[in-house]
Amino acid sequence: MKIVILSDTHDLLRPEVLALLPGCGCILHGGDISSRRVLDQLERAAPVRAVRGNNDKEWAEDIPQSLDFELEGLRVYMTHKKKDLPADLTPYDLVVFGHSHRYGEAWVGHPGTDRRTLLLNPGSCGPRRFLQPITLALLTVDAGGWNVERVEIPHAEKEAAPRVDPGNIKKQIEIVMKETEKGNGFVAIAEKYGIDPALAEQIVRLYVTHPGVSADGIMTKLGL
């Protein structure tokens, strides 16, 4: 069985994502879906198991914040944020989460057993986030076992990550942090200082949602 694993679509299903759906037996979504429209479109292709992300508001009240289920012989756990994973992952073969927009795979061993758990963040295949690749994952399960494959979707020319001077970006981050402390919104900050609005918005979001984060920490989260 082919299983498509994605997260953080933020109300966007790219044609490249839709092209992967025919023939898949199941779709796993790690949250921040952002609209019922996206779920409906996915469900027309295959059964969907989805968890609720921090940006999934009132429309998503019926979507659980975590799931624990069996899939083709695999024990799977899903939640949107990695910090919300259970302390004991021993029972699980595969753990899926999202939120960071960064693809990641990490095997975790369990002392005293021969079991391992794969922690998988499929990244984001929704709207471009500053300097971040557009990714999802394909899980294949057959008689020989199971395998996860990273899939990266090329940026369109208009979405291509800009060439940046990290030193200048850090100064912009510091400006946005300071102005945010004054209560100014990202649109006003971007206009006042000539900062890319999408970058300003991401800086503000990271600063607000990660209390105590430094400019260097925000740079790391932005992939700089």
C-alpha positions in Angstrom: 0.0 0.0 0.0 1.1 3.5 -0.8 0.4 6.1 1.9 0.8 9.8 1.4 2.0 11.7 4.6 1.7 15.4 4.6 1.3 18.4 7.0 0.9 22.1 7.2 -0.9 22.6 3.9 -2.4 25.9 5.2 -5.3 25.8 2.7 -3.2 24.9 -0.3 -3.1 21.6 -2.2 -0.5 21.9 -4.9 -0.9 20.1 -8.3 2.2 18.1 -7.5 0.6 16.9 -4.3 -2.7 16.0 -6.0 -0.7 14.1 -8.7 0.6 11.7 -5.9 -2.8 10.8 -4.6 -4.2 8.4 -7.2 -3.6 4.8 -6.2 -2.8 5.6 -2.6 -4.6 3.6 0.1 -4.6 6.2 2.8 -3.5 9.8 3.5 -2.1 11.0 6.8 -2.2 14.7 7.6 -0.2 16.2 10.5 -2.3 19.3 11.0 -2.6 23.0 10.1 -4.9 22.0 7.3 -6.6 25.4 7.6 -9.9 24.6 5.8 -12.5 21.9 5.3 -12.0 22.3 1.6 -8.6 20.7 1.7 -9.9 17.8 3.7 -12.8 17.3 1.4 -10.4 17.3 -1.6 -8.1 14.7 0.0 -11.0 12.5 1.0 -12.1 12.3 -2.6 -8.8 10.6 -3.3 -8.5 8.2 -0.3 -9.4 7.7 3.3 -7.8 10.5 5.5 -6.5 10.3 9.0 -5.8 13.9 10.3 -5.0 15.7 13.5 -5.8 19.2 14.4 -3.1 21.9 14.2 -2.8 25.1 16.1 -4.1 27.0 13.0 -7.1 24.8 12.6 -9.8 26.8 14.3 -13.6 26.5 14.9 -14.2 24.6 11.6 -11.9 21.8 12.9 -13.5 21.1 16.3 -14.3 17.5 15.3 -10.7 16.8 14.3 -8.7 15.1 17.2 -5.5 16.6 18.5 -3.9 13.1 18.5 -4.5 9.7 16.9 -3.3 6.2 17.9 -4.1 3.5 15.4 -3.0 0.4 13.4 -2.3 0.8 9.7 -1.2 -2.1 7.5 0.3 -3.8 10.6 2.1 -0.7 11.8 1.2 1.0 15.1 1.0 4.8 14.4 0.8 7.8 16.6 0.0 11.3 15.2 -0.1 14.8 16.7 0.7 18.3 15.3 3.5 19.4 17.7 6.4 17.2 18.6 6.3 18.5 22.2 2.9 16.8 22.6 4.2 13.3 21.8 3.7 10.7 24.6 6.7 10.1 26.9 6.7 6.4 26.0 7.0 5.7 22.3 7.8 2.0 22.7 4.5 0.8 21.3 4.8 2.7 18.1 6.4 1.9 14.8 5.8 5.3 13.3 5.2 8.7 14.9 4.0 11.6 12.7 4.0 15.2 13.6 4.4 18.6 11.8 4.3 22.3 12.8 8.0 23.2 12.2 7.6 23.1 8.3 10.9 21.1 8.3 11.2 17.6 7.0 12.9 15.2 9.4 13.4 11.5 10.1 14.9 10.1 13.3 15.0 6.5 14.6 14.6 6.1 18.3 15.7 2.9 19.9 14.1 1.5 23.1 16.5 0.0 25.7 15.8 -3.5 26.6 13.9 -4.3 23.4 14.7 -4.8 19.8 12.1 -2.2 18.8 12.7 1.1 17.1 10.3 4.0 16.4 10.6 6.3 13.4 9.8 9.9 14.2 8.7 11.6 11.0 8.0 15.2 10.2 6.9 15.4 6.5 7.5 19.2 6.5 5.1 21.5 4.7 3.7 21.2 1.2 1.6 24.3 1.6 2.5 28.0 0.9 6.2 28.7 0.7 7.8 29.6 3.9 11.0 31.7 3.8 13.9 29.5 2.6 12.1 26.3 3.5 11.8 23.4 1.0 8.3 22.1 0.0 8.1 18.5 1.2 5.9 15.5 2.0 6.6 11.8 2.5 5.5 8.6 0.9 5.1 5.5 3.1 5.1 2.1 1.3 4.1 -1.0 3.1 4.2 -4.5 1.5 5.1 -8.1 2.3 8.8 -7.2 2.6 8.3 -4.4 5.2 7.8 -0.7 5.1 9.8 2.3 3.8 9.5 6.1 4.0 10.6 8.3 1.1 11.1 12.0 1.2 9.5 13.9 -1.7 10.5 17.5 -2.4 8.5 19.8 -4.7 10.5 22.4 -6.5 9.7 26.0 -5.9 8.0 27.9 -8.7 10.1 30.7 -10.0 8.0 33.3 -8.3 8.4 31.4 -5.0 12.2 30.9 -5.2 13.9 31.6 -2.0 15.7 35.0 -2.2 19.4 35.4 -1.9 20.0 37.0 1.5 22.7 38.4 3.6 22.4 36.6 6.9 23.8 39.6 8.8 21.2 41.9 7.3 18.5 39.4 8.0 19.5 39.2 11.6 19.2 43.0 11.8 15.8 42.8 10.3 14.8 40.2 12.9 16.0 42.4 15.7 14.0 45.3 14.3 10.8 43.2 14.0 11.3 41.9 17.6 11.7 45.4 19.0 8.7 46.8 17.1 6.6 43.8 18.1 7.4 44.6 21.7 5.9 48.0 21.1 2.7 46.4 19.9 3.1 47.1 16.2 1.8 44.7 13.6 3.9 43.0 10.9 2.3 45.0 8.1 3.2 48.3 9.7 6.7 47.1 10.5 7.3 45.9 7.0 6.2 49.2 5.5 8.2 51.3 7.9 11.5 49.5 7.4 11.1 48.0 3.9 11.1 44.4 5.1 9.5 41.7 3.1 6.0 41.3 4.6 6.1 37.5 4.4 9.4 37.5 6.4 8.1 40.0 8.9 5.0 38.0 9.5 7.0 34.8 10.1 9.4 36.6 12.5 6.4 38.0 14.5 4.7 34.6 14.6 7.9 32.9 15.8 8.6 35.6 18.3 5.1 35.5 19.8 4.8 31.7 19.9 8.3 31.1 21.3 8.7 33.3 24.4 12.3 34.1 25.1 13.6 33.2 21.7 16.6 35.2 20.5 17.3 36.6 17.0 19.7 33.7 16.4 17.0 31.3 17.5 14.6 32.8 15.0 17.2 32.6 12.3 17.6 28.9 13.0 13.9 28.3 12.9 13.8 30.1 9.5 16.5 27.8 8.2 19.1 30.6 7.9 
